[in-house]
Amino acid sequence: MADLPLNMTKIAFGAESAASLRAWLESHAPGEARITTRYLPTRVKEMEGGSLFWIHAHMIVGRSPILGFEQKEDGRFWVRLSPELIPVAPMPRRAHQGWRYLAGKDAPADLGSGGDGSEALPGHLVSELAKLGLV
């Protein structure tokens, strides 16, 4: 079995919902969306084929495939992303600053292609369902 790629998680800061995050990502199409990070991940080679998993309302709600990393003139780095939000099975995740690694084996599964009407549930709803032991 081939090793799964390494992923990263990041808070969808400023996003009001998964839908607004999707709209922001898609506004960069065609091509790529970019976010800035201060440091290049030390495990960048392991991230080839990986994704950035977005956290909203303490839940992982979707992922954007990582296209690569590029150094900016100011010494920081672009994280180059596919301009799409692929819905995943909601998974609780605490808030954190910056980004964190997420091993491929620990990443939530995709819900579908996104074109079939499947959407991630709002984070607050999944939190309530989790408290009840329903997800």
The 8 nearest C-alpha neighbors of each residue, nearest first, counted from 0:
[[1, 2, 3, 104, 4, 103, 5, 102],
 [2, 0, 3, 4, 103, 104, 48, 45],
 [1, 3, 4, 0, 103, 5, 104, 45],
 [2, 4, 103, 1, 5, 104, 102, 49],
 [5, 3, 49, 46, 103, 48, 45, 6],
 [4, 6, 46, 102, 103, 45, 49, 101],
 [7, 5, 101, 49, 50, 100, 51, 102],
 [6, 8, 100, 51, 101, 99, 52, 98],
 [9, 7, 52, 99, 98, 51, 53, 100],
 [8, 10, 98, 53, 54, 11, 97, 52],
 [9, 11, 54, 12, 53, 55, 94, 8],
 [12, 10, 14, 55, 54, 53, 13, 9],
 [13, 11, 10, 14, 55, 9, 15, 54],
 [12, 14, 11, 15, 20, 10, 16, 19],
 [15, 13, 20, 16, 12, 11, 19, 17],
 [14, 16, 19, 13, 17, 20, 18, 55],
 [17, 15, 19, 18, 14, 20, 55, 121],
 [16, 18, 20, 19, 21, 60, 55, 14],
 [19, 17, 21, 16, 20, 22, 15, 14],
 [20, 18, 22, 16, 21, 17, 14, 15],
 [21, 19, 17, 23, 18, 22, 14, 24],
 [20, 22, 18, 24, 84, 19, 23, 25],
 [21, 23, 19, 25, 20, 24, 26, 18],
 [24, 22, 20, 26, 21, 25, 19, 27],
 [25, 23, 82, 21, 26, 22, 83, 27],
 [24, 26, 82, 22, 27, 28, 23, 83],
 [27, 25, 23, 24, 28, 22, 82, 32],
 [28, 26, 25, 32, 24, 31, 82, 29],
 [29, 27, 30, 25, 26, 82, 31, 32],
 [28, 30, 27, 31, 82, 25, 26, 32],
 [29, 31, 28, 82, 81, 27, 32, 80],
 [30, 32, 81, 82, 80, 27, 28, 79],
 [31, 33, 80, 82, 27, 24, 79, 81],
 [34, 32, 79, 78, 80, 77, 31, 35],
 [33, 35, 78, 77, 36, 79, 32, 80],
 [36, 34, 77, 76, 78, 33, 37, 75],
 [37, 35, 76, 38, 75, 77, 34, 78],
 [36, 38, 75, 76, 35, 39, 74, 77],
 [39, 37, 36, 40, 75, 76, 41, 74],
 [38, 40, 41, 76, 37, 36, 43, 68],
 [41, 39, 43, 42, 38, 44, 46, 100],
 [40, 42, 43, 39, 44, 38, 45, 46],
 [41, 43, 40, 45, 44, 46, 5, 39],
 [42, 44, 46, 40, 45, 41, 39, 47],
 [45, 43, 46, 42, 47, 41, 5, 40],
 [46, 44, 43, 5, 42, 47, 4, 49],
 [45, 47, 5, 49, 43, 44, 4, 6],
 [48, 46, 49, 45, 44, 4, 43, 67],
 [47, 49, 4, 46, 65, 50, 64, 66],
 [50, 48, 6, 46, 4, 47, 5, 65],
 [51, 49, 64, 65, 6, 63, 62, 52],
 [50, 52, 7, 63, 62, 8, 6, 64],
 [53, 51, 62, 8, 61, 7, 50, 9],
 [52, 54, 9, 61, 59, 11, 62, 10],
 [55, 53, 59, 10, 58, 11, 9, 60],
 [54, 56, 58, 57, 11, 10, 59, 122],
 [55, 57, 122, 58, 123, 54, 121, 59],
 [58, 56, 92, 93, 55, 91, 54, 94],
 [59, 57, 91, 92, 54, 90, 55, 122],
 [58, 60, 54, 90, 89, 53, 61, 91],
 [61, 59, 89, 119, 58, 87, 53, 54],
 [62, 60, 86, 87, 85, 53, 84, 52],
 [61, 63, 52, 85, 51, 84, 53, 50],
 [62, 64, 51, 84, 50, 83, 81, 80],
 [63, 65, 50, 81, 80, 49, 51, 66],
 [66, 64, 80, 50, 67, 49, 79, 51],
 [67, 65, 80, 79, 81, 64, 68, 48],
 [68, 66, 79, 65, 78, 69, 80, 47],
 [67, 69, 78, 77, 79, 76, 70, 66],
 [68, 70, 77, 76, 71, 78, 67, 79],
 [71, 69, 76, 75, 77, 74, 72, 68],
 [70, 72, 76, 75, 73, 74, 69, 77],
 [71, 73, 74, 70, 75, 76, 69, 77],
 [72, 74, 71, 75, 70, 76, 37, 77],
 [75, 73, 71, 72, 70, 76, 37, 38],
 [74, 76, 37, 71, 73, 70, 36, 38],
 [77, 75, 70, 36, 71, 69, 35, 37],
 [76, 78, 35, 69, 68, 34, 79, 33],
 [77, 79, 68, 34, 33, 35, 67, 80],
 [78, 80, 33, 67, 66, 68, 77, 65],
 [81, 79, 65, 32, 66, 31, 64, 33],
 [80, 82, 31, 64, 83, 63, 32, 66],
 [83, 81, 24, 32, 25, 31, 28, 80],
 [84, 82, 81, 24, 63, 25, 85, 21],
 [83, 85, 63, 21, 62, 61, 86, 82],
 [84, 86, 62, 61, 83, 63, 87, 113],
 [87, 85, 61, 110, 119, 109, 118, 60],
 [88, 86, 109, 110, 61, 108, 60, 89],
 [87, 89, 107, 108, 110, 109, 90, 119],
 [90, 88, 60, 59, 87, 58, 119, 91],
 [89, 91, 59, 58, 88, 92, 107, 60],
 [90, 92, 58, 57, 59, 89, 93, 126],
 [93, 91, 57, 58, 59, 90, 94, 54],
 [94, 92, 57, 95, 91, 58, 54, 56],
 [93, 95, 57, 92, 10, 96, 54, 56],
 [96, 94, 93, 97, 10, 98, 9, 99],
 [97, 95, 98, 94, 10, 9, 99, 12],
 [96, 98, 9, 95, 99, 36, 10, 8],
 [99, 97, 9, 8, 7, 96, 100, 95],
 [100, 98, 8, 7, 101, 9, 97, 95],
 [99, 101, 7, 6, 8, 102, 5, 98],
 [102, 100, 6, 7, 5, 103, 8, 106],
 [103, 101, 5, 105, 104, 6, 106, 100],
 [102, 104, 3, 106, 105, 5, 4, 6],
 [103, 105, 102, 106, 3, 101, 107, 4],
 [106, 104, 102, 103, 101, 107, 108, 6],
 [105, 107, 103, 104, 102, 101, 108, 6],
 [108, 106, 88, 87, 105, 109, 90, 89],
 [109, 107, 87, 88, 110, 106, 86, 89],
 [108, 110, 87, 111, 86, 88, 107, 85],
 [111, 109, 87, 86, 88, 108, 117, 112],
 [112, 110, 113, 109, 117, 86, 115, 85],
 [111, 113, 114, 115, 85, 110, 86, 117],
 [112, 114, 111, 115, 117, 116, 85, 86],
 [115, 113, 112, 116, 117, 111, 118, 85],
 [116, 114, 113, 117, 112, 111, 118, 110],
 [115, 117, 114, 113, 118, 111, 112, 119],
 [118, 116, 115, 113, 111, 110, 119, 114],
 [119, 117, 86, 116, 120, 113, 110, 87],
 [118, 120, 86, 60, 121, 89, 87, 117],
 [119, 121, 122, 118, 125, 124, 89, 60],
 [120, 122, 124, 123, 125, 119, 16, 17],
 [121, 123, 56, 125, 124, 58, 126, 120],
 [122, 124, 126, 125, 121, 127, 56, 57],
 [125, 123, 127, 126, 121, 122, 128, 120],
 [124, 126, 128, 122, 127, 123, 129, 120],
 [127, 125, 123, 129, 124, 128, 122, 130],
 [126, 128, 130, 124, 129, 125, 123, 131],
 [129, 127, 125, 131, 133, 130, 126, 134],
 [130, 128, 132, 126, 134, 131, 127, 133],
 [131, 129, 127, 128, 132, 126, 133, 134],
 [130, 132, 128, 129, 133, 127, 134, 126],
 [133, 131, 129, 130, 134, 128, 127, 126],
 [132, 134, 128, 131, 129, 130, 127, 125],
 [133, 129, 132, 128, 125, 131, 130, 89]]
